[in-house]
Amino acid sequence: MAQAAAKLDRKRRTHAERTEQSDKLMIRAAIKLIGRQGYFRTTLAEIGEESGYSQGLVSYRFGSKEGLLKALVDRITHRFWNDQMHPALEGLPGLDALCAMADTYPKELVARESRLRALYVLMGEALGPVPEIRQVLAKLNDDLRSLAEKSIRRGIEEGQIKKDVEPAIEAATCLALLRGISMQWLIDPGCFDLAAAREAVKATIRRSLAI
């Protein structure tokens, strides 16, 4: 009875719904495998097996391993921007938005640890001879620095942040703080109080930038 109901449910789903579901499962499998063994060692065949689909479908859907990489990073960052980051920053003055960014980013380490782990494994491999990883991750870095820089410039205009700071450099410094904390935590989860670290980062930002 249950099996018959499940088959009927599958039939009722539209082609677009089935495609979305299979994409989700394949990307989820890629996140798991990359987090465990890295991008270079992960094959489309392994992703297909892990997700319950064929290598042929993975290749058909994403075109190539690089295409899957871009889809994976796009899905992770889209969720992060739309579900966490933008709601946290919306309507805040520049300095407060920068601190909200510093508060939101590390929370992902607990809420979506597997996604962050895969991203940081990719960052490590971006230093090696795999140009497609470097290009995708460079854009991600640029997007995060740009968000921080816009908050800093707005804070200067609002009179919250010192006028003599260099927004681009301060944005890079803020991202470096967040990335450093995240890397330490991913290597050794629980090695420090993550909530206290978030507060320390926000306090550092305010001491450095606030008037």
Secondary structure as GFF3:
##gff-version 3
##sequence-region A 1 211
A	DSSP	alpha_helix	2	12	.	.	.	ID=ss1
A	DSSP	alpha_helix	15	37	.	.	.	ID=ss2
A	DSSP	alpha_helix	44	51	.	.	.	ID=ss3
A	DSSP	alpha_helix	55	62	.	.	.	ID=ss4
A	DSSP	alpha_helix	65	79	.	.	.	ID=ss5
A	DSSP	pi_helix	80	85	.	.	.	ID=ss6
A	DSSP	alpha_helix	86	89	.	.	.	ID=ss7
A	DSSP	alpha_helix	94	111	.	.	.	ID=ss8
A	DSSP	alpha_helix	113	125	.	.	.	ID=ss9
A	DSSP	alpha_helix	131	157	.	.	.	ID=ss10
A	DSSP	alpha_helix	167	187	.	.	.	ID=ss11
A	DSSP	alpha_helix	194	209	.	.	.	ID=ss12
###
